[in-house]
Amino acid sequence: MDLSGRVWGATRAEQSASYPCDLLVPGRSEGWTRAVDIAAPPGLVFRWLRQLTIAPYSYDWIGFRGRKSPRVLLPAPPDLSLGAPFLVFEIAGVTADEHITGVLPEALAGRHGHMAVSYTLRPHGETGSRLVVKVVAETGETTGRRLRRRLLAWGDLVMMRKQLLTLKELSEGSTASPAPGPSAADPGAE
């Protein structure tokens, strides 16, 4: 059992794997890894991940000011262009049906330290997906900064656990067929 708040649901291999967000935080950093199996294909789960550009899918009363995250897939998928909002991040990279990566905007990084995140998908089993999220957070040299980072890891764990379980439930309950993600010609694709 991990008492640091850095891991939930991720295997040792997933914790040590490389992710697109790994090189986006300058200086010393630490990683937090969260993961869940989803009984739905990556293309369908990716459609739900796209909706993280408009809603948090966590504890809405905290992260969405009491509004409800949509419980249906939107007919027009949200924009995934570089720099577009993605939760509290800005999109820094996308590969359709594989990952959405974001970085904390400079205004927030100045207050909270640099951070980046990658929501990654891979096929799992015959028709399912494995959703692994890696957060990279700048570590501080001072005791205050280290304590703040530890508290942030625990807060992130609570919120992201709820988010991943909500995305799992919605993806597994969806009957819609997966729509294609951004094409190679899409400016948001890598």
N, CA and C of each residue as an Amber inpcrd file, in Angstrom:
protein
   570
   0.8440000  -1.1890000   0.0000000   0.0000000   0.0000000   0.0000000
   0.8830000   1.2440000   0.0000000   0.5770000   2.1610000  -0.9050000
   1.3430000   3.3980000  -1.0190000   0.7500000   4.4710000  -0.1040000
   1.5410000   4.9680000   0.8180000   1.0690000   5.9890000   1.7550000
   1.4760000   7.3960000   1.3380000   2.1420000   7.5240000   0.1940000
   2.6310000   8.8310000  -0.2480000   1.5950000   9.6060000  -1.0540000
   0.5390000   8.9430000  -1.5000000  -0.4390000   9.5910000  -2.3700000
  -0.0030000   9.6050000  -3.8250000   1.1120000   8.9570000  -4.1270000
   1.6600000   8.9980000  -5.4900000   1.1000000   7.9250000  -6.4200000
   0.5070000   6.8670000  -5.8780000   0.0940000   5.7390000  -6.7190000
  -1.3100000   5.2850000  -6.3390000  -2.1070000   4.9790000  -7.3810000
  -3.3880000   4.3120000  -7.1900000  -3.6520000   3.4610000  -8.4210000
  -3.7720000   2.1590000  -8.2440000  -4.1540000   1.2480000  -9.3150000
  -3.0800000   0.9250000 -10.3350000  -1.9310000   1.5700000 -10.2910000
  -0.8860000   1.3740000 -11.2990000   0.0740000   0.2570000 -10.8820000
   0.4830000  -0.5170000 -11.8590000   1.4730000  -1.5710000 -11.6140000
   2.8640000  -0.9500000 -11.4860000   3.8050000  -1.7240000 -11.0120000
   5.1960000  -1.2360000 -10.9290000   5.7210000  -0.8610000 -12.3180000
   5.3760000  -1.6730000 -13.3190000   5.8230000  -1.3860000 -14.6880000
   5.2340000  -0.0520000 -15.1690000   3.9670000   0.2010000 -14.8700000
   3.3420000   1.4650000 -15.2670000   3.9560000   2.6490000 -14.5250000
   4.3300000   2.4370000 -13.2810000   4.9510000   3.5100000 -12.5090000
   6.3190000   3.8860000 -13.0590000   7.0550000   2.9150000 -13.6000000
   8.4070000   3.1940000 -14.1000000   8.4540000   3.4580000 -15.6030000
   7.3320000   3.3160000 -16.2950000   7.2870000   3.5360000 -17.7490000
   7.4730000   5.0220000 -18.0770000   7.7820000   5.2950000 -19.3400000
   7.9070000   6.6720000 -19.8350000   6.5580000   7.1500000 -20.3580000
   6.2810000   8.4400000 -20.1490000   5.0330000   9.0490000 -20.5860000
   5.3490000  10.3730000 -21.2720000   4.4630000  10.8500000 -22.1510000
   4.7310000  12.1110000 -22.8620000   4.9740000  13.3060000 -21.9310000
   4.4110000  13.2960000 -20.7240000   4.5630000  14.4330000 -19.8010000
   5.9140000  14.4560000 -19.0860000   6.6690000  13.3780000 -19.1490000
   7.8880000  13.2470000 -18.3420000   8.9140000  14.3530000 -18.5610000
   9.0220000  14.8560000 -19.7690000  10.0530000  15.8590000 -20.0650000
   9.5250000  17.2930000 -20.0740000   8.2900000  17.4900000 -19.6280000
   7.6720000  18.8130000 -19.7200000   7.8040000  19.6560000 -18.4520000
   8.3910000  19.0890000 -17.3990000   8.5880000  19.8300000 -16.1570000
  10.0860000  20.0410000 -15.9610000  10.5270000  21.2940000 -15.9380000
  11.9550000  21.5560000 -15.7770000  12.4230000  21.2710000 -14.3410000
  13.6670000  20.8920000 -14.2000000  14.2460000  20.6910000 -12.8730000
  13.8020000  19.3990000 -12.2230000  13.9740000  19.3490000 -10.9100000
  13.6320000  18.1540000 -10.1380000  12.1210000  17.9820000 -10.0700000
  11.6820000  16.7320000 -10.2170000  10.2450000  16.4640000 -10.2080000
   9.9850000  15.0740000  -9.6470000   8.7120000  14.8250000  -9.3550000
   8.2750000  13.4950000  -8.9420000   7.0450000  13.1400000  -9.7500000
   6.7690000  11.8400000  -9.8560000   5.6250000  11.3860000 -10.6250000
   4.5730000  10.7380000  -9.7520000   3.3210000  10.9620000 -10.1320000
   2.1830000  10.3180000  -9.4930000   1.4670000   9.5320000 -10.5930000
   1.1690000   8.2650000 -10.3370000   0.5820000   7.4110000 -11.3640000
  -0.7210000   6.8030000 -10.8560000  -1.7540000   6.9250000 -11.6780000
  -3.0670000   6.3620000 -11.3480000  -3.5350000   5.5520000 -12.5590000
  -4.2480000   4.4390000 -12.3310000  -4.6500000   3.5950000 -13.4630000
  -5.9260000   2.8260000 -13.1470000  -6.6350000   2.4710000 -14.2240000
  -7.8640000   1.6950000 -14.0960000  -8.0990000   0.9090000 -15.3910000
  -8.6480000  -0.2970000 -15.2550000  -9.0980000  -1.0800000 -16.4030000
 -10.5060000  -0.6370000 -16.7620000 -10.7780000  -0.5650000 -18.0680000
 -12.1070000  -0.1670000 -18.5310000 -12.5660000  -1.1680000 -19.5880000
 -13.7550000  -1.7080000 -19.4090000 -14.3100000  -2.6820000 -20.3480000
 -14.9810000  -1.9590000 -21.5140000 -14.1700000  -1.2180000 -22.2520000
 -14.6220000  -0.4840000 -23.4390000 -13.3810000  -0.2450000 -24.3000000
 -13.5280000  -0.1750000 -25.6150000 -12.3690000   0.0100000 -26.4930000
 -11.7330000   1.3950000 -26.3450000 -10.4230000   1.5080000 -26.6200000
  -9.7350000   2.7950000 -26.4770000 -10.3970000   3.9530000 -27.2310000
 -10.9180000   3.6970000 -28.4270000 -11.5570000   4.7710000 -29.1990000
 -12.7380000   5.3850000 -28.4660000 -13.5130000   4.5600000 -27.7910000
 -14.6590000   5.0600000 -27.0380000 -14.1990000   5.7940000 -25.7760000
 -13.2440000   5.2280000 -25.0600000 -12.7340000   5.8780000 -23.8460000
 -12.0990000   7.2220000 -24.2150000 -11.4060000   7.2800000 -25.3500000
 -10.7760000   8.5310000 -25.7810000 -11.8140000   9.6330000 -25.9960000
 -12.9940000   9.2660000 -26.4920000 -14.0650000  10.2600000 -26.6520000
 -14.4440000  10.8590000 -25.3080000 -14.4690000  10.0470000 -24.2540000
 -14.7530000  10.5730000 -22.9180000 -13.5880000  11.4360000 -22.4340000
 -12.3580000  11.0250000 -22.7190000 -11.2010000  11.8420000 -22.3230000
 -11.2490000  13.2130000 -22.9770000 -11.6940000  13.2720000 -24.2040000
 -11.8160000  14.5680000 -24.8990000 -12.7070000  15.5200000 -24.1090000
 -13.7020000  14.9930000 -23.4410000 -14.6390000  15.8280000 -22.7030000
 -14.0330000  16.3950000 -21.4230000 -12.8040000  15.9750000 -21.0670000
 -12.1130000  16.6030000 -19.9390000 -11.7130000  18.0370000 -20.2850000
 -11.8730000  18.4310000 -21.5390000 -11.6200000  19.8170000 -21.9150000
 -12.7580000  20.7320000 -21.4670000 -13.9060000  20.1460000 -21.1110000
 -15.0610000  20.9640000 -20.7120000 -15.5830000  20.6650000 -19.3110000
 -15.2130000  19.5210000 -18.7320000 -15.7290000  19.1330000 -17.4170000
 -14.7340000  18.2060000 -16.7250000 -14.7130000  18.2160000 -15.3790000
 -13.7190000  17.4190000 -14.6580000 -14.0830000  15.9580000 -14.4140000
 -15.3630000  15.6010000 -14.4260000 -15.8040000  14.2310000 -14.1670000
 -15.2760000  13.6910000 -12.8360000 -15.2050000  14.5410000 -11.8480000
 -14.7700000  14.1300000 -10.5160000 -15.8620000  14.5440000  -9.5380000
 -15.4900000  15.1520000  -8.4490000 -16.4840000  15.6850000  -7.5190000
 -16.9100000  17.0400000  -8.0630000 -18.0000000  17.0580000  -8.8080000
 -18.4290000  18.2720000  -9.5000000 -18.6770000  19.4370000  -8.5530000
 -19.1240000  19.1710000  -7.3540000 -19.4020000  20.2530000  -6.4030000
 -18.1170000  20.9740000  -5.9970000 -16.9700000  20.3190000  -6.1740000
 -15.6780000  20.9570000  -5.8910000 -15.0720000  21.5080000  -7.1810000
 -14.8830000  20.6240000  -8.1550000 -14.1320000  20.9670000  -9.3520000
 -14.9140000  21.6150000 -10.4760000 -16.2430000  21.6900000 -10.3550000
 -17.0480000  22.2220000 -11.4480000 -18.0900000  23.2010000 -10.9250000
 -17.8400000  23.7390000  -9.7450000 -18.7060000  24.7390000  -9.1040000
 -20.1730000  24.3120000  -9.0360000 -20.3750000  23.0190000  -8.7770000
 -21.7260000  22.5090000  -8.5960000 -22.4530000  22.1050000  -9.8600000
 -21.9170000  22.4850000 -11.0180000 -22.5400000  22.0350000 -12.2670000
 -22.2460000  20.5480000 -12.4420000 -23.0050000  19.8750000 -13.2620000
 -22.8560000  18.4420000 -13.4830000 -22.0620000  18.1890000 -14.7610000
 -21.0120000  17.3660000 -14.6590000 -20.2830000  16.9530000 -15.8610000
 -21.2440000  16.1870000 -16.7620000 -21.2040000  16.4270000 -18.0870000
 -22.1190000  15.7330000 -19.0050000 -22.0140000  14.2120000 -18.8780000
 -23.1650000  13.5690000 -18.8740000 -23.2240000  12.1100000 -18.7520000
 -23.4860000  11.4300000 -20.0900000 -23.4000000  12.2020000 -21.1670000
 -23.5370000  11.6590000 -22.5160000 -22.3790000  12.1870000 -23.3510000
 -22.0270000  11.4330000 -24.3620000 -20.9880000  11.8970000 -25.2840000
 -21.5560000  13.0260000 -26.1380000 -20.8020000  14.0830000 -26.2660000
 -21.2360000  15.2150000 -27.0680000 -21.1340000  14.8640000 -28.5500000
 -22.0840000  15.3060000 -29.3690000 -22.0360000  14.9650000 -30.7900000
 -20.8470000  15.5990000 -31.5100000 -20.4380000  16.7800000 -31.0980000
 -19.2620000  17.4280000 -31.6870000 -18.1440000  17.3840000 -30.6460000
 -17.1150000  16.5790000 -30.8850000 -16.0460000  16.4400000 -29.8980000
 -15.3430000  17.7680000 -29.6110000 -14.9780000  18.0030000 -28.3620000
 -14.2680000  19.2310000 -28.0060000 -12.9150000  19.3410000 -28.7100000
 -12.4650000  20.5640000 -28.8580000 -11.2010000  20.8900000 -29.5170000
 -10.0030000  20.3240000 -28.7540000  -9.0710000  19.7260000 -29.4710000
  -7.8450000  19.2070000 -28.8610000  -6.6120000  19.8790000 -29.4470000
  -6.7230000  21.1210000 -29.8520000  -5.5670000  21.8000000 -30.4290000
  -4.5780000  22.1870000 -29.3330000  -3.3300000  22.3370000 -29.7320000
  -2.2890000  22.7170000 -28.7820000  -2.6490000  24.0360000 -28.1150000
  -2.5170000  24.0910000 -26.7940000  -2.8350000  25.2860000 -26.0290000
  -4.2760000  25.3610000 -25.5500000  -5.1470000  24.4860000 -26.0620000
  -6.5520000  24.4860000 -25.6340000  -6.6350000  24.0460000 -24.1730000
  -7.6550000  24.5190000 -23.4390000  -7.8100000  24.1150000 -22.0400000
  -8.0680000  22.6170000 -21.9070000  -7.4850000  22.0320000 -20.8670000
  -7.6510000  20.6140000 -20.5470000  -7.5690000  20.5080000 -19.0310000
  -8.7450000  20.4630000 -18.3640000  -8.8110000  20.5550000 -16.9010000
  -8.1440000  21.8620000 -16.4910000  -7.1380000  21.8400000 -15.5980000
  -6.4280000  23.0710000 -15.2300000  -5.1860000  23.2700000 -16.0890000
  -4.9830000  22.4010000 -17.0560000  -3.8000000  22.4060000 -17.9150000
  -4.1190000  23.0180000 -19.2780000  -3.0790000  23.1240000 -20.1100000
  -3.2140000  23.4640000 -21.5240000  -2.6630000  22.2850000 -22.3100000
  -3.3330000  21.9210000 -23.3930000  -2.9020000  20.7660000 -24.1810000
  -1.5210000  21.0230000 -24.7730000  -0.6290000  20.0550000 -24.5430000
   0.7430000  20.1300000 -25.0480000   1.0250000  19.0440000 -26.0800000
   0.1400000  18.0590000 -26.1950000   0.3240000  16.9870000 -27.1610000
  -0.8640000  16.0380000 -27.1550000  -1.1710000  15.4830000 -28.3260000
  -2.2890000  14.5460000 -28.4870000  -1.9060000  13.5140000 -29.5270000
  -2.2200000  12.2710000 -29.2560000  -2.2090000  11.2250000 -30.2750000
  -3.5530000  10.5270000 -30.1440000  -4.3560000  10.5370000 -31.2060000
  -5.7110000   9.9960000 -31.1700000  -5.7300000   8.5910000 -30.5980000
  -6.6570000   8.3500000 -29.6970000  -6.8970000   7.0580000 -29.0560000
  -5.7290000   6.5690000 -28.2060000  -4.6830000   7.4040000 -28.0060000
  -3.5260000   6.9880000 -27.2140000  -3.2330000   7.9010000 -26.0310000
  -3.2100000   9.2190000 -26.2240000  -2.9230000  10.0960000 -25.0900000
  -3.3600000  11.5390000 -25.3450000  -3.6210000  12.2100000 -24.2270000
  -3.7690000  13.6670000 -24.1890000  -2.8280000  14.1230000 -23.0840000
  -1.9470000  15.0530000 -23.4140000  -0.9540000  15.5460000 -22.4700000
  -1.1300000  17.0500000 -22.2970000  -1.0010000  17.5060000 -21.0620000
  -1.1460000  18.9250000 -20.7840000  -0.0800000  19.4360000 -19.8350000
   0.1170000  20.7490000 -19.8550000   1.0400000  21.4210000 -18.9380000
   0.2720000  22.5070000 -18.2030000   0.6900000  22.7670000 -16.9740000
   0.0830000  23.8380000 -16.1940000   0.4840000  25.1700000 -16.8060000
  -0.4720000  26.0720000 -17.0520000  -0.1210000  27.3900000 -17.6030000
   0.8370000  28.1290000 -16.6680000   1.6420000  29.0050000 -17.2330000
   2.6670000  29.7190000 -16.4580000   2.0990000  30.4630000 -15.2610000
   0.9230000  31.0660000 -15.3920000   0.3380000  31.8100000 -14.2660000
   0.1030000  30.8930000 -13.0690000  -0.3950000  29.6840000 -13.3190000
  -0.6110000  28.7290000 -12.2330000   0.6980000  28.1050000 -11.7750000
   1.6080000  27.8390000 -12.7070000   2.9010000  27.2470000 -12.3540000
   3.6880000  28.1690000 -11.4380000   3.5530000  29.4760000 -11.6260000
   4.2320000  30.4270000 -10.7680000   3.7720000  30.3370000  -9.3180000
   2.5140000  29.9840000  -9.1220000   1.9630000  29.8550000  -7.7640000
   2.1220000  28.4610000  -7.1850000   1.9870000  27.4300000  -8.0300000
   1.9170000  26.0480000  -7.5330000   3.0950000  25.1720000  -7.9370000
   4.0080000  25.6890000  -8.7380000   5.0930000  24.8740000  -9.2750000
   4.6950000  24.2890000 -10.6170000   5.6690000  23.9360000 -11.4140000
   5.4030000  23.3620000 -12.7430000   4.8250000  21.9570000 -12.6060000
   3.8510000  21.6690000 -13.4650000   3.2200000  20.3460000 -13.4920000
   2.8300000  20.0090000 -14.9190000   2.7950000  18.7120000 -15.1890000
   2.3160000  18.2180000 -16.4780000   1.5640000  16.9120000 -16.2230000
   0.7000000  16.5410000 -17.1660000  -0.0970000  15.3250000 -17.0200000
  -0.2410000  14.6470000 -18.3760000  -0.2750000  13.3180000 -18.3550000
  -0.6080000  12.5360000 -19.5600000  -1.6860000  11.5270000 -19.2080000
  -2.7940000  11.5810000 -19.9450000  -3.8320000  10.5610000 -19.8650000
  -3.5460000   9.6100000 -21.0190000  -3.1370000   8.3840000 -20.7190000
  -2.7300000   7.4460000 -21.7590000  -3.6680000   6.2430000 -21.8040000
  -3.8880000   5.7490000 -23.0000000  -4.7520000   4.5890000 -23.2300000
  -4.0070000   3.5350000 -24.0170000  -4.2830000   2.2930000 -23.6820000
  -3.8040000   1.1890000 -24.5010000  -4.8390000   0.0790000 -24.4480000
  -4.8980000  -0.7410000 -25.4980000  -5.8340000  -1.8680000 -25.4670000
  -5.4960000  -2.7900000 -24.2950000  -6.5270000  -3.3850000 -23.7150000
  -6.3520000  -4.3020000 -22.5870000  -7.3650000  -5.4270000 -22.7370000
  -6.8780000  -6.6380000 -22.7980000  -7.7780000  -7.7620000 -23.0380000
  -8.2720000  -7.7240000 -24.4720000  -9.3750000  -8.4160000 -24.7270000
  -9.8750000  -8.5040000 -26.1000000 -10.5810000  -7.2440000 -26.5680000
 -11.3220000  -6.5850000 -25.6800000 -12.0890000  -5.4130000 -26.1080000
 -11.9820000  -4.2410000 -25.1420000 -11.1170000  -4.3420000 -24.1600000
 -11.0420000  -3.3020000 -23.1490000  -9.8830000  -2.3450000 -23.3270000
  -9.7240000  -1.4780000 -22.3230000  -8.6850000  -0.4470000 -22.3230000
  -8.0380000  -0.3890000 -20.9520000  -6.8110000   0.0680000 -20.9470000
  -6.1160000   0.3990000 -19.7090000  -5.8470000   1.8940000 -19.7670000
  -6.4180000   2.6300000 -18.8180000  -6.2220000   4.0690000 -18.7270000
  -5.2120000   4.3150000 -17.6160000  -4.0680000   4.8890000 -17.9830000
  -3.0220000   5.2200000 -17.0160000  -2.7780000   6.7190000 -17.1000000
  -2.8190000   7.3740000 -15.9480000  -2.5770000   8.8100000 -15.8830000
  -1.3140000   9.0460000 -15.0780000  -0.4150000   9.8270000 -15.6510000
   0.8210000  10.1990000 -14.9590000   0.8190000  11.7000000 -14.7870000
   1.0620000  12.1440000 -13.5600000   1.2350000  13.5540000 -13.2470000
   2.6920000  13.7370000 -12.8510000   3.3540000  14.7210000 -13.4240000
   4.7240000  15.0660000 -13.0510000   4.6700000  16.4290000 -12.3800000
   5.1920000  16.5020000 -11.1540000   5.1380000  17.7340000 -10.3750000
   6.5410000  18.1430000  -9.9540000   6.8190000  19.4230000 -10.1280000
   8.0960000  19.9840000  -9.6970000   8.2220000  19.8300000  -8.1840000
   9.3780000  19.3670000  -7.7330000   9.6060000  19.2520000  -6.2930000
  10.3680000  20.4790000  -5.8180000  10.1480000  20.8480000  -4.5930000
  10.8090000  22.0260000  -4.0400000  11.9300000  21.6480000  -3.1000000
  12.7860000  22.5950000  -2.8770000  13.9160000  22.3890000  -1.9750000
  13.5490000  22.6780000  -0.5310000  12.5330000  23.4860000  -0.2960000
  12.2040000  23.8750000   1.0720000  11.2280000  22.8770000   1.6940000
  11.2140000  22.8250000   2.9990000  10.2920000  21.9460000   3.7160000
   8.8510000  22.3270000   3.4040000   8.5630000  23.6130000   3.3520000
   7.2130000  24.0710000   3.0250000   6.7640000  23.6140000   1.6570000
   7.6510000  23.7000000   0.6730000   7.3110000  23.2870000  -0.7010000
   7.0850000  21.7670000  -0.7530000   7.9230000  21.0070000  -0.0360000
   7.7590000  19.5440000  -0.0160000   6.4370000  19.1510000   0.6450000
   6.0900000  19.8110000   1.7490000   4.8330000  19.5190000   2.4300000
   3.6480000  19.8720000   1.5260000   3.7210000  20.9900000   0.8630000
   2.6580000  21.4110000  -0.0570000   2.4900000  20.3990000  -1.1940000
   3.6070000  19.9000000  -1.7240000   3.5600000  18.9050000  -2.8000000
   2.9210000  17.6120000  -2.3050000   3.2230000  17.1900000  -1.0800000
   2.6440000  15.9640000  -0.5220000   1.1340000  16.1200000  -0.3620000
   0.7000000  17.2610000   0.1540000  -0.7320000  17.5140000   0.3030000
  -1.4200000  17.5550000  -1.0610000  -0.7550000  18.1390000  -2.0380000
  -1.3070000  18.1890000  -3.3870000  -1.4330000  16.7860000  -3.9780000
  -0.4420000  15.9170000  -3.7290000  -0.5030000  14.5340000  -4.2220000
  -1.7280000  13.8230000  -3.6550000  -1.9790000  14.0060000  -2.3600000
  -3.1500000  13.3640000  -1.7430000  -4.4550000  13.9540000  -2.2780000
  -4.5130000  15.2560000  -2.4300000  -5.7150000  15.8760000  -2.9880000
  -5.9740000  15.4100000  -4.4100000  -4.9050000  15.3320000  -5.2040000
  -5.0220000  14.8510000  -6.5730000  -5.4980000  13.4020000  -6.5940000
  -4.9790000  12.5870000  -5.6840000  -5.3810000  11.1890000  -5.6170000
  -6.8830000  11.0590000  -5.3740000  -7.4010000  11.8050000  -4.4240000
  -8.8300000  11.7380000  -4.1020000  -9.6670000  12.1530000  -5.3160000
  -9.3100000  13.2830000  -5.9310000 -10.0810000  13.7870000  -7.0660000
  -9.9460000  12.8880000  -8.3000000  -8.7060000  12.4370000  -8.5890000
  -8.5040000  11.6450000  -9.8000000  -9.0720000  10.2400000  -9.6670000
  -9.0380000   9.6550000  -8.4890000  -9.6470000   8.3390000  -8.3000000
 -11.1270000   8.4180000  -8.6840000 -11.8210000   9.4310000  -8.1740000
 -13.2350000   9.6240000  -8.5090000 -13.4010000   9.8430000 -10.0180000
 -12.5240000  10.6590000 -10.6020000 -12.5930000  10.9340000 -12.0390000
 -12.4250000   9.6530000 -12.8590000 -11.4160000   8.8500000 -12.5440000
 -11.1670000   7.6330000 -13.3170000 -12.3090000   6.6390000 -13.1610000
 -12.8590000   6.5120000 -11.9700000 -13.9900000   5.6020000 -11.7710000
 -15.2340000   6.1090000 -12.5020000 -15.4240000   7.4220000 -12.5620000
 -16.5480000   7.9880000 -13.3110000 -16.3610000   7.7370000 -14.8070000
 -15.1560000   7.9770000 -15.3360000 -14.8890000   7.7230000 -16.7600000
 -15.0620000   6.2410000 -17.0910000 -14.6600000   5.3730000 -16.1910000
 -14.8470000   3.9240000 -16.3730000 -16.3450000   3.6030000 -16.4790000
 -17.1240000   4.1040000 -15.5220000 -18.5650000   3.8480000 -15.5090000
 -19.2350000   4.3730000 -16.7790000 -18.9100000   5.5860000 -17.1770000
 -19.5240000   6.1770000 -18.3680000 -19.1000000   5.4440000 -19.6330000
 -17.8280000   5.0970000 -19.7400000 -17.3360000   4.3830000 -20.9290000
 -17.9740000   3.0070000 -21.0320000 -18.0610000   2.3040000 -19.9180000
 -18.6310000   0.9550000 -19.9370000 -20.1340000   0.9840000 -20.1850000
 -20.7860000   2.0920000 -19.8390000 -22.2200000   2.2160000 -20.0480000
 -22.5930000   2.8050000 -21.3970000 -21.5990000   3.2630000 -22.1610000
 -21.8710000   3.8770000 -23.4630000 -22.2250000   2.8180000 -24.4830000
 -23.2100000   3.1230000 -25.3010000 -23.5760000   2.2130000 -26.3730000
 -23.1600000   2.7700000 -27.7200000 -22.6820000   4.0080000 -27.7130000
 -22.2650000   4.6340000 -28.9710000 -20.9980000   3.9640000 -29.4820000
 -20.8810000   3.8940000 -30.7970000 -19.6470000   3.3610000 -31.3620000
 -18.5920000   4.4570000 -31.3350000 -17.3240000   4.0820000 -31.1810000
 -16.2760000   5.1000000 -31.1180000 -16.1760000   5.9040000 -32.3970000
 -16.1250000   7.2000000 -32.2420000 -15.8930000   8.0760000 -33.3880000
 -14.3990000   8.2550000 -33.5350000 -13.9400000   8.4980000 -34.7350000
 -12.4960000   8.6920000 -34.8940000 -12.0350000   9.9060000 -34.1290000
 -10.8260000   9.8340000 -33.6000000 -10.1920000  10.9760000 -32.9190000
  -9.6440000  11.9150000 -33.9630000  -8.7550000  12.8300000 -33.5720000
  -8.1870000  13.7540000 -34.5450000  -7.3310000  13.0040000 -35.5550000
  -7.3940000  13.4180000 -36.7810000  -6.5970000  12.7680000 -37.8130000
  -5.1760000  13.3390000 -37.7990000  -4.3110000  12.7390000 -38.5520000
  -2.9330000  13.2260000 -38.6360000  -2.8930000  14.6460000 -39.1500000
  -3.9180000  15.0710000 -39.8980000  -3.9660000  16.4300000 -40.4020000
  -4.4800000  17.4220000 -39.3610000  -5.0590000  16.9030000 -38.2790000
  -5.5780000  17.7430000 -37.1970000  -4.4070000  18.4240000 -36.4960000
  -4.4420000  19.7630000 -36.2830000  -3.3400000  20.4400000 -35.6410000
  -3.1050000  19.9630000 -34.2170000  -4.0700000  19.3130000 -33.5910000
  -3.8840000  18.8210000 -32.2260000  -3.2560000  17.4410000 -32.1790000
  -3.1050000  16.7860000 -33.3200000  -2.5200000  15.4470000 -33.3390000
  -1.0120000  15.5190000 -33.4210000  -0.3530000  14.5030000 -32.8740000
   1.1000000  14.4220000 -32.9750000   1.4880000  13.4530000 -34.0690000
